[in-house]
C-alpha cells in the first residue's frame, strides 16, 4: 500500500476534517473593520487572508451585503428589464400587424377561421382575436381549430 498522500500535490486534502481559519475573534475583527468602512482588500491585508476570503466570510456572517453587490444587482435588474421591454415591443408590433392582417383578410371575404388561425400564428393572442369579433378567446380558438381540422381532411 502506498504511503498516505502519495501521488498527490503537497498540501492536498487527505480526508481529515478541514479546519477553518475563521475564529470568533477573527469574525469580530472582520465585522469591526467593516463597520469602520474599510474595504475588503484592506481587511484582508490586516487579517492575512485573501480579499475573496473576506468577501465570502462576510456574506456568510449575518447576511452582510456590500454596496457594490446591491449596485451590481440593480444594474443586472435594469438590464433584464430593458431586454424584457424590447421583447415586449417586438411582440406587440407583431400582434398589431397580425390583427391588421386579420381585419383585411375578413374584409376580403376570407373564412374567419382561416384568418383567425393565421393571426394567431402571426403573434396575436386568442383574447385579441376574440375581441375583434366580439367573442371569447375560447370561441375564437374553437373557430380557428374547426377550420384547421376541416382543411386537413
HULIN-V248425 format. One line per field, one symbol per residue. psi: psi as a letter, one per 20 degrees, with the letter a starting at -180 (. if undefined). burial: I if it has 9 or more other ideal C-beta (glycine too) atoms within 8 Angstrom, else O. A space follows every 10 residues. Layout:
# HULIN-V248425
psi=???
burial=???
This chain:
# HULIN-V248425
psi=pqqpiqjqqq jqpkiqpppq iorhhhgggg hghghijqrh ggggghikrq ghggggghhh okkppqhhgg hggggghggh ggghhghggg ghghggghhg hgggghhijq pggghggghg hiiqqhgggg hhjkrrhghg ghghgggghh hi.
burial=OOOOOOOOOO OOOOOOOOOO OOOOOIIOII IOIIOOOOOI OIIIOIIOOO OOIIIOIIIO IOOIOIOOOI OOOOOOOOOO OOOOOOOOOO IOOIIOIIIO IIIOIIOOOO OIIIIIIIII OIIIOIOIII OIOOOOIOII IOIIIIIIOO OOO
